[in-house]
């Protein structure tokens, strides 16, 4: 393990591509406003689409008449649920249709859509649609939803297709459990415990709020749909749209322009099926863009959750046994990843600390609210917030130093986590020592007069998404390298820097000579999307493998041209040369021309899927995520200041140690850590996508939905740790997701330290902090 204290200035060989902080080639166009996003796309004849959305959270559709709307001037198409009755769902339970057909299940659910010559005509057509609903009492609260007498949101749930039966029923969309230890061991642990501590934690929905909302432009020609869309996962959009429309996936082509952010919210099909239906009906291209109000009300935020923890510890604070009951809100259907990731809370609870005995249960609950979806660090931030706040509560109860309690329980390399998976490359202690050097735990930093000051430290083990990927590289006739991949650049720099650097390093060419084609499902092989920090790891592995094969083809051709042995040749920039004889060389352009008329064009394809870890399958029931892949180790520590008169929290300092395996581009890593911490600060202190008792989303703009700004986040003191992963490209692990996961935990624990009370709900608004202060100090 090595540490990089200055990530942007790490010394690397001058000719090496990996390890350099190269600039992003797309940066100039984005900064100058020249980049073309999906919201910028238009062409002659494009129609404007608009969606009629339900105003109630629950009701039966008793009348839907679109005839008047269809006859209005400028209107070319009107579509409803009758045009797309097929069921779909994100990989698992098929419980979603494009439009509500007989029943409305959430406020904002699409009921009909129109396409017209102008936005004004489209709005007029929506106003002409006659919709009558018989209201139902909305089921919004998760505890109420799982009560025995609760109204079923999907009365026909048993008829929905699912790959596994037996883990759902009623308003529980999915039920997963992890159990370790016998009843006798469990009873003995709690009977002999020095202390048993229980807590309940509640966390809100958090919206991704990308700069660019969901947007797409669709057309139907030659019996196929072509969709230009702002997505993180083009192949998912293709598959899901096809399923909802009842066509083969090959009938749909997905093309991705520049993407204005995603953070997990653009993994699934959302507007695309609607635009495709309108394009086919009208025979014209159709443009559909969410308003900011639609984005906040309907576009898949992070799920809200309830977490109940009970832990038995010995006198030194070592965990003897722990149980959890976690409820996560699926919303009205399973169109997001909430259900897929139901197994992650148990893994998050038991991958950082040693938990000898555990009973972890997670239920994904249907409610009459907008479906939830992935958000950076899916399943992690609220679990780690609960676990770490709970550990601080334990430390206070038994009188043990909070940092020392963590050191006594934290996993070491070679130990097994809760599912029996052995974690060979953990460096959690190193990460804790890294932040300790820069912000010593016992160093006194006095508070300003009248203020309260607190500190916390949180270690973390996190995963890299293991999804498969494919990539192709080819030698162009001018000697440049073309990388073709469906891996999508959503602003992280993973494709435009990381993957390109891996290709350049493997080949020996200049990074500037590696060009990347835009994601297009017609020309690029499958890629599992920009999610879970997997792009550099997954797409980088596939692209690196392809580059290795292409190098062999190039050297073989050049060997014949130079009459030299292949082993004596190297690629250096734009030439192939004999090692030790720089004058004996040929350009890559010449190699391309020679191969064209001898062996044929030079290209190669690589593919990669992460090897599955070994684990104890018998301890997990119903988990679709049962292991953690390509694990990385982290530690965060922070100082905060609390104003006891106003409840305002100020983050004074924030220190991060992040294991990245191998730093492909240190500057990009630093940027991802900064952005993730900023989003974590928002989740901890401000963000709460509020839903009223009637199921209506109360926050419809960025005035009431408060996100963190640059003024809320101090400079981040980052140390990059390198613990190379054997299966990663040049040892690289995932980077972008982990740094958001511990932020809410470390800030909540620091605030609790300042005020002397456990905080059990997010966000830590001034009102919440004042209430906790008053409860702690009557």
N, C-alpha and C positions, 0 to 999 in steps of 0.2 A: 504494500500500500504506500503510495506517495501522495503528498499534499501539494497543491498549487495555490500558494497564497496570493499570487498576482495572476489571475486567470487570463488576462488579456495580453500579458507580456511573457508568456512562457517561452523559453528558448527551445527551438526545434531546428533540425537541419534545414538549410536554406532551400533545398530542393524538395523537401517533404511537403505533402499536402495536408496530412492528418496532424492535428495539434496546432494549426495556425488559425489565428483570428482573422480570416479573410472577410471582406465586406460582402454584403448580399447584393447580387446583381439586380434584384428587383427593387432595391431600396430607393434609387433615384426616381423611378417612375411613381412610386407610392408617395414619396415626400412632395413631389412637384404636382401631384394630382393628375398625372397622365395615365396611370394604370386604369385599365378597363375592367370594371366589376360587372356582375350580373345586373345590378340595378341600372347600369349605364347602357345595356344592350337594347337595341331597337333595329328594325328594318322596315322597309316599305310594306305597308299593308298590315302591320302589327295591330292587333286588337287589344283593348284594355279590359282586364278581367276584374271582377269584384265578387266577394263571397258573402252570401247571406248567412249570418251566424245566429245561433240561438241566444235569446236574451235571458232565458231561464236556465237554471242549472239542472232541472229535472222536469220532465213532462212527457205526455203522450201526444204525438202529432195526430190531430183529428182532421185537419184540412191543409193541403198544400196545393195552391193553384198558381201556375206560372204562365198561363195563357196570355194574360194582359201584358206581362213583361216581355214576352217573346215578340209581341206585335208592335212594340215601341220603335220609333225611328232610331236607326243606327245599331240596333241590337241584332247580333248574328247568331248567338247561341245561348241557350239556357239549359243547364243540366241539374239533375237531382239524384237522389239515391237510387231511383229506378234505373238509371244509366250505369250504375256500378254497384251491384249488390254483393260482390265477392268479399269474403272475409280474409283478413291478414293480421299479422302481428309481428313484432320484432323478434324473429327466430323461434319464439316459443308458443305462447297461447294465441290462437287466431280469434281475436275478439273485436276487431276494428273494421269498419267500412269507411269508404271515402266520405260519405254524407250520412247523417242521421236518417234512418229510414222510417221506423215506427216510433222510436223513443229517443228523446233528447237526454243525454247523460252528463253534460257539463255546459256551463255558460260559455258561449263562443264556439260551440261545435258547429261545423259546416252543415248547412241544410240544403243550400242550392248555390249555384254560381252562374254568372252571366259574363258574356264577352260582347263588347260594343266598340264603336269607332272612337269614342272619347271617354275619359273617366266620368264626365258628367252624365253621359248617356247610360253608362254602366250603373252609376248610383241611382239614377231615375228608375232603371229596370228593377233594382233591388227593392226600391220603395213600392213598386207595383205588384210584387209577389204577395199573394194572400197566404198567410200562415196562421193557423189556429192551434193552440196547445192546451191540453188539459193538465194543469200543473200537478206535480207530485212534490211531496216534502223532500227537499234535498238531504242526502246523507253526506255530511262534510267531515265530521269528526271520526278519526280512525277507531277509537274505543267504541263509539256508538255503532260504527259499521260492522264490527265483529261481534256485537251483542247478539244473543240468540234470537231476539225478536226483530232484528233490523230488516228493513226492506231490502230485497236483493236488487242490486244495480244491474246485474246480468242474470235474470231468472233462468236463462237457458245456458248457464255456464258449462254444464256437463256435456253439452253438445259441441263445444268448441274443440277443434283439433289441437293436440299438444303432443310433443314427442315423448313425454313421460306422464303416466297417470298416477294418481294417489297422493299428490302433494298440493291439492287445491280443493276449494269447496266454498259455496256461499259467496261472501264478500272477501274471502281470502283468495287472491289470485295465485299465490304460491306460498308454500310453507317449507322452510328448510331448517335442518337441525344439525348440530355437531355435538356429539356426546363422547366423553372420554372419562373412563372410570366406572367401577361397579357401584351399586347402591351402598354396599358396605363401606367401600372406600370413601364415598361421598359423605355418608353419615359420620364416619370417624373424623374426617377433616373438619367438619363444622363443629363436632362435639369437642374436639381438642384445640380449636382455634383460640388464640389470644384475643382476637377481636373479629367481629362480623359487621361489615358496614354495607348499608344499602343506600342507593340513590336513584332518582328518576331524572332524566334529562330530556329536554324538548328543543328541537331545532327547526327553523323555518325553511321555506322554499327560497332558493337563490336563483336568480335569472342570469343567464350567460351574458346578456346585453352586448352582443357584438355590434360593432359600428354599422355593419351592413345587415339589415334584417333578412329573413328568408325571402328569396326572390328566384324566379325562373322565367324562361321564355321557351315555349314548346311549339312544335309544328308537327304536322302529320302529312307525310308524302311517301308515295311508293309503298304503302302498307306498313310503314314504320314510323314510330315517334322519335323525334330528336329533341332532347331537352338540354338547354344550357341552364345550369343551376349553381347556386352558391352552396356547395356541400363539402363536407369533410370525407365522404365515403361514397364515391360515385357508383360502385358496384352494389352497395346496399340500396341506394335510391333506385337503381335499375331493377333489382330483384323485387323490392317491395312495391314499386309502381306497377310492375307486370302482374304481381299477385293480386293487387287491388283492382286492376283493370281486366283480369281474367285472360291475359295474353302470355305468350312465351317471353322470357327475358330478352331473347335475341330480337324481339320486335321493338326494343327500346334502346336508344343510344343516348348516353349521358356524357355531356361535355362540360368541363369546369373552367370558367374564366378565373380571373383573380378573385380570391375569396377575402372578404372583409371581416375575418374572425369567425370563430365557431365555438371553441371551448367545450365541445361535446354536444352542443345543441343542434348541430347540423349533420348528424349521423344518419338520420332517418328521413324517409320520404314524408313530405308534409304538403306543400303546395303543388308538387309535380303532378300527381294523379289528376288533380282538378284542372290544371292547365292543359294536360294531354286530352282530357275529355272534351274540353272546349275547342281545342285545336282541331280535333277530328270532326266535331259537329259543325264547326264554322268553315273548315277548309282554309283557314288563315292562321298565321302565327299569332300566338296569344302570350301576353306578358302579365304576370301576376306577382305582386310585391306586397308583403305585409306592411301595414302601418306600424308605428311604434306601439300603439295601443294594442293592436292584434298580436304583436310580437310578445308583449308582456303577458297578455291574457291567455294565449293559446299555445305558445311555442316551447313547450317542454322544458321547464326549469328543473334544477336539482330538487329531489324529493324532500319534503318535510319528514321528520322522524320523531319517534318516541323511543327512548332507550332506558330500560330498567336493569340496573346492575346490582349484584350482591356478591360480596367477596369475603372469604375467610383468610386471615393472615396469622402468622405466628408473631411472637413478641418483637422480632426484628423487622417485621413488615414483609416477610417473604410470603408470596401468594401460595396458599394451600389448595384453594378451589375457587372457582368463579362461575356464576351463572348469569345469563342475560336473557332478556326478552325484548326484542327489537321489532317495532312496527314501522314500516316504510310505506309511504303513500304512492300507490300506483297511479292515482287519478282514475279516470273513467275507463281506460283501456290500456292494453299492453303494447302501445306503439313505441315506447322508449325502452331504455336498457335497464330500468329499475328492477324488473323481474329477473332478467338474465343475471344481474349482479347480486341477487339475494344471498348468495353464499359469502360475499365479501365481508360483511360485518364480523362474522365469526373469525375469518382469517385475519382481519385487521386487529381484532382483540387479542389474538394469540400468536402473532408473528414477531412482536417486539419484545414481549416479556415471557418468562417461563411460567406456564400455567399447567401444573401437574394434572389437575382434574377440572373438567369444564362441562357445562351444559349450556350451549348457546342455541337460541332459537330466533329466527327472523321470519316474519310474516309480511308479505306484500299485500296491501289492502286496497280494494276498490273503494273509491269515493266519488261523489258527484262533483268532481273538480277536473280541471284540464289535466291530461296525462302528463306525467313527469318523465324526465329523460336524463341522459348522461350530462354531467358537468365535471370538468377537470377534477381528477381525484375521486372519481365516482365511488360512492360507498365509504369513503375514508374520512373526510373532515369531521363529520358529526360523530362518528364512532371514536375517533382519537380524542376529540373534545370531551366526550363522556368518560372514556377510560382514564385520561390524564387528570381531569377534574376529580374523578372518583379516587385516584391514587393520592392526590393531594389531601383529600378528605381523610383517607386512611392515615396518612402521615401525621396529620394534625391530631387525629383520635388517639394514636399510640405514642406520639411524641418522638417521631423519627424524622431526621432531616429529609426534606423532599428529594433532593438530588441523590442522597445516599440510598434512599428507598429504591430509586430507579436502578442504581448500580447493582443493588443486591438481587434484583429481579431480571435485569436485561439479559437477553440471550447472547451467547458467544458463538463464534465460528465452530461449526461441527455439531452444534446442538440441534435438536428437532423442535420445530414449532408445533402448534396445537394439533395439526392434522398428521403429524408423524413425518412431515417432510424435513429432511436434514438441510440446514442452511450452512453451506461450507464457507461462503465468502463474506460472512457478516463482519463488519468493522464498527459496530455500534459504540463500543468503548472508545475507539479512536475518534469517532465523530464527537462524542461527549468531551473528550480531552481537547479536541480542536476548539470548540466553543468556549471551553473553560479557560484556555490560554488567552483568549481575546476579551472575554467578559467574565472574570473570575467570580465564582458563585458567592464567596463570602466577602468580596470586596465591598466596602461600604460606600455608597453614593448617596449622600444626604438629600432628602427631598427639599424642595423650595418651601419657604414658610407657608404653613397652612395647607400644604398638599400631602397626599399619601403616596408612597412609592412602593412598587412591588416588582418581583423578578420571578421568572420561571424558566425551566429547561425541560425540553421534551425530545426524547430519541424516537426514531421511527424506522421501521423496515417497510419498504414498499416494492411494488412489482412493476414489470414492464409487460404490456399487453403482448400475448404470444401469437396473435393472429398471423396467418400466412401472407406471403407476398411474392410477386413475380416482377422481374424487370428485364429489359433487353438493352443491350448497348451495341452500337454499330460504328464502323469507321466510315466517315463521309469522304467524298472525293477530294475535299480540300484539306484533309488531315485532321479535322475536328472529330470529336466523339459525340454521338447523339444518344442520350439516355431516354428511353421510352418507358414510362411507368404510370400507373394510375394512382400512385402515392400523391397526395394532394398537399400543396403548400398553403397552409391556412394562416401564415404569418409568423410561424415559429422559426423559420429559416432552416428547418430540418432537411427539406429537399434542396433548396437553393444553395445551401452551404454544406451541411453534413453529408448527404448522400453523394453530392458531386465530389466532395473531397475524398470520400472513400473510393470512388471510381478513379479519380486522378491518381491517388496513391497506388492503387493496385496496378494501374497501367504504366505509371511513370510519366504521365503527360501533365501539362499545365492545367490548373483548375479552370482557368479562363477558357480553355478549349473544350471543356465538357459542357454541352448544351442539353437542356432538358425540354422535352416536349410537354405540352399541356395535357392534363388527364383527360382521356377519352376512352370510354369502354369499348369502342370499336377497334381501337388500335393497340391498347395496352392490356396486358394480362391482369388477372385478379390481384387486388391489393386490399387488405383488411381495413383500410381507412386511417386517417390521421386521428388516432385515439390511443389513450393509454401510454403515451410516450413511445409508441412502437415504430415510428417512421424511420429514424436513424438505425434502430436495431433491426427491424424486419425488412423494410425496403432497402436499407443499407447492406444487409447481408445478401439479399437477392442480387442487388446491383453489383456488389463486390464480387460475387461468384461469377456473374456474367462477364465482368471486366477481366477476371482472371482467365477465363476461357478465350476471350477476345485477344488478350495479350499473347496467348499461345499461337493463335492464328496469324497475328501480325508478325511475330518473331519467325514463324515458320516460313512465311512468304519472304521476309527480308533476308533470311538465311540463304535462300536461293539466289536472290539478287546480289548479295555480297559475297557469295561463295564462301560462307563461314559457317561454323557450327552454331546451332541454336543456343547452346550453353554459353557461348562467348558474346552474346548480344544483349543489349539493354535498350530500353526505350527511355529517352531523355528529352522531355519537352516535345518538340515536333519532329524528332528524328529517331531512327533506330541506328545504333552505332556499335562497332566492335569495342568491347571493353579494353581500355588502354590504348586504343587507336582512334582518337576522335575524328581523324580525317576519313576513316572508312565508315561511311554512313549513308543512309538514304532517308528521304523525308517520308513522313507518314502519308502525305498526299501521293507520293510515288508508289508506296506500298499498296495503297488503295487502288490506284490505276492498274498496277500489275496484277493484283488479285482479281480485279473485275474480269479480265480476259483470260485468266488461267483457272483458278479455283472457284471464282465467283465472288460476289460481295462478301465482306467480312462482317459478321455479326454473331452475337451469342445471347442466350437467354439464361438467367439464373432464377432459382426459386428457393424459398426458405420457409420453414415453419419450425418454431422452437421445439426442441425435444421435450416431451412431457416429463416433469419430475416424478419420482417415486413418492408415494404417500400411503397412509392408512385409509383405504377406501371405506373400511367398515365403520369409521367413526362419523361419516357424513351421510346425511339423508336428504335427498332432493336438491343438492347443491349443483348448480350448473357451472359455477366457478369453485373448484375444489382444491386448487393449488395456487401458489404465487410463482411467477416466472421471472427469471433474470433479476433477482432481488438486489436492492441497493440499500445502503445504510445512511442515516441522516441524523442530525441533531440541530435543534433551533433553541435559541435562548433570547429573552427580551427583557428590557426594563420598561415599565410603564409608570405614568403619573396619573393619579386620580384626584380630581377636585371634589372634596366632600360636600361643598355647597351646591354644585351644579350636577355632579355625577359624570362630568365629562372625563373621558379617558384619552390620554395623549401617549403615543408610542414614542419613547425617548431613544431607544437603541434596539437594533435587531441584528442578530448574528446567526449565520447559517454555516453548517458544514454539510456538504453534499457529495456523496459517492456517485460518480458518473461512469465508473469502469475505466474508460479512457476518454479524455477530453478531445473530441474531434475538432470542435471550434470553441475555444474558451469564451470568446466574447458573446457568442450566441447563448451559451450556458448561463452566463451572468445575466443576460437579458431575460431569459426564461425565469430565472429565480426571482429577479426584481418584479416581473409581472405577476408571477404566482403569489408572492408575498402580498402584493397590492390587492389581489382578488381575495386572499385570505383575510386581510385586514377588513375589507368590505363585509365579508361574511361574519366576522367576529363582532364588528362594532355597529354596522349600519344596515345591512341588507335584510329585508324581510318582505317577500312578495305576499302581501296580506290577502286573505280570502275571508269574506264576511260569512255569517251564519247562513245566508241565502245562497252561498256558493259563488258569489260574484268576486272577481279579482278587483281589489280596491286600488291598486297601483297601476295606472295606465300611462304614465309618462315618467321621465327621468327627473322630474321635480319632486315627486313624492317617493319614487323608488331611488333611494340614495345609494350611490356607489362611491368607493374610495377614489380620491384624487391624489395627485402628486403632493399636495399639501398635507395629506394624512399619513404618509409613509416616510419614515426616516431613511437615510442612505443604508443600504443593506451591506453588512460586512460579511462577505462570502469567502470561504475557503473551499476550493474544489479538491476532493479526495479521489485518487485513482486506485481502484482495486479491480484490475482487468477481469472481465468475464470470458471464460473460454469459448462460449457460443456467440459472443458479440463481435461485430465487425471491429477488428483491431482492439477488442476488449470492451467496446462501448456498451453501456446500459442506457435505459430510458432516463430522460432528464426533465421534461417539461411538467409532468404531473406531480411528482413527489413534493416539490416545495410548497404547494398549496395545502397539503394535507395536515401538517401540524400547527398551522398558524393560529386558527381559532383556539386550539388547545393551549398553546403557550401564552396567548394574550389573556384568555379567561383565567388561567392559573396565576398569571402575574397580577391581574386585577384582584383575584381572590386573596392573594398574598397581601396586597395593599390594604384591603378592607377587613380581612380576617373572617371571611365567610365563603362557603362554596357557592358558586354561581351555576345554576342548573338550566338556564335557558339562553339561547342566542336570539337576536344580537344583544350585545352589552350596551344598550342605549343608556343615555343619562338617566332616564326614568327607572330602568331596571337596576342600574347601579345604586341609585338613591334608595330604592326599595330594599335592596340587599343590605345596604349600610344601616338603614333604620332597623331592619330585623336583627342585625348583628349587634347594634349599639342602641338599644331602645332609649 
